[in-house]
């Protein structure tokens, strides 16, 4: 079962965090077409949130065409976001792990590491967008 978590300091609404975590699991091959998402009750018990928050996350995923709700049965993956194969992730994960260890050795804390990743990612996206223009 997926292990959901909520970061109250992220500024991202809880329903979006849940939807993002489901999409992440799909991209990483942890969820595939035909798999059932955890029930609303299971998610509510796991992260202690209101059921409507989970319903909203699942409804957003349904509107994106990624999942379908089957009354009395649950919510199932019907399509996954386009991504590379999970097998290609292993080498990238090893590289990222080495980078994270280097960042820790340089004295960066979690928030500094995430800030560096986010700003670098956004800068890269801007350059890519300029290249396309």
Legacy VTK file of the C-alpha trace (Angstrom):
# vtk DataFile Version 3.0
C-alpha trace
ASCII
DATASET POLYDATA
POINTS 133 float
0.000 0.000 0.000
1.142 3.549 -0.682
2.525 5.389 2.302
1.046 8.876 2.162
2.514 11.769 4.108
1.536 15.407 4.431
3.922 18.318 4.831
2.049 21.111 6.577
4.941 23.524 6.002
5.017 23.076 2.213
2.208 25.510 1.427
0.703 22.878 -0.904
-2.910 21.966 -0.085
-3.267 18.435 1.339
-5.455 17.211 -1.543
-2.749 18.246 -4.031
-0.063 16.514 -1.981
-2.072 13.286 -2.103
-2.686 13.590 -5.854
1.012 14.344 -6.448
2.053 11.330 -4.405
-0.261 9.073 -6.414
1.204 10.425 -9.678
4.707 9.977 -8.307
3.935 6.344 -7.472
2.660 5.882 -11.034
5.810 7.421 -12.527
8.019 5.211 -10.378
6.141 2.058 -11.325
4.668 1.517 -7.866
1.180 1.865 -9.356
0.238 0.556 -12.768
-2.882 0.302 -14.894
-5.438 -1.871 -13.115
-4.066 -1.277 -9.620
-6.456 -0.110 -6.935
-5.690 3.036 -4.963
-5.948 2.855 -1.177
-9.500 3.420 -0.027
-10.477 6.829 1.279
-10.810 5.294 4.735
-7.270 3.863 4.577
-5.806 7.239 3.579
-7.812 9.072 6.258
-6.528 6.676 8.928
-2.962 6.924 7.657
-2.581 10.712 7.523
-5.507 11.816 9.745
-7.329 14.145 7.380
-10.938 14.759 6.429
-12.369 12.244 3.921
-13.421 15.081 1.592
-9.739 15.946 1.135
-9.040 12.460 -0.201
-12.200 12.519 -2.335
-11.028 15.797 -3.876
-7.567 14.380 -4.653
-9.058 11.275 -6.252
-11.594 13.393 -8.183
-8.754 15.535 -9.586
-6.916 12.383 -10.670
-10.133 11.173 -12.279
-10.527 14.473 -14.174
-6.972 14.034 -15.457
-7.998 10.648 -16.812
-5.571 8.729 -14.630
-8.024 6.872 -12.385
-11.637 5.749 -12.463
-13.972 5.238 -9.549
-16.054 2.073 -9.564
-18.962 2.361 -7.117
-18.700 -0.265 -4.413
-15.300 -1.451 -5.639
-12.856 1.430 -5.267
-10.686 3.691 -7.391
-8.462 2.128 -10.042
-5.584 3.314 -12.208
-6.671 3.463 -15.855
-3.694 5.372 -17.286
-0.321 6.515 -15.994
1.581 9.703 -16.809
4.180 9.322 -19.520
7.474 8.439 -17.871
10.649 6.511 -18.348
10.748 2.901 -17.286
11.361 2.207 -13.597
14.497 0.259 -14.524
16.134 3.455 -15.810
15.509 5.088 -12.439
18.048 2.911 -10.596
21.143 4.612 -11.996
19.614 8.048 -11.507
18.697 7.187 -7.920
22.275 6.080 -7.187
23.615 9.311 -8.662
21.139 11.392 -6.694
22.000 9.509 -3.487
25.681 10.320 -3.995
24.808 13.972 -4.611
22.660 14.107 -1.463
25.487 12.595 0.582
27.843 15.254 -0.789
25.328 17.980 0.086
25.048 16.633 3.643
28.841 16.529 3.979
28.905 20.163 2.849
26.645 20.975 5.802
23.314 21.486 4.038
20.154 20.664 5.999
16.946 19.278 4.459
15.422 22.674 3.728
18.628 23.952 2.108
18.899 20.842 -0.056
15.282 21.159 -1.204
15.718 24.890 -1.869
18.795 24.171 -3.991
16.983 21.447 -5.927
13.874 23.596 -6.509
15.761 26.707 -7.627
18.043 24.706 -9.910
15.082 22.876 -11.411
13.185 26.119 -12.040
16.277 27.732 -13.589
16.705 24.729 -15.869
13.042 24.918 -16.909
13.430 28.610 -17.773
16.466 27.872 -19.960
14.618 25.019 -21.698
11.602 27.261 -22.299
13.838 30.012 -23.731
15.462 27.450 -26.034
12.023 26.464 -27.343
10.990 30.061 -27.994
LINES 1 134
133 0 1 2 3 4 5 6 7 8 9 10 11 12 13 14 15 16 17 18 19 20 21 22 23 24 25 26 27 28 29 30 31 32 33 34 35 36 37 38 39 40 41 42 43 44 45 46 47 48 49 50 51 52 53 54 55 56 57 58 59 60 61 62 63 64 65 66 67 68 69 70 71 72 73 74 75 76 77 78 79 80 81 82 83 84 85 86 87 88 89 90 91 92 93 94 95 96 97 98 99 100 101 102 103 104 105 106 107 108 109 110 111 112 113 114 115 116 117 118 119 120 121 122 123 124 125 126 127 128 129 130 131 132
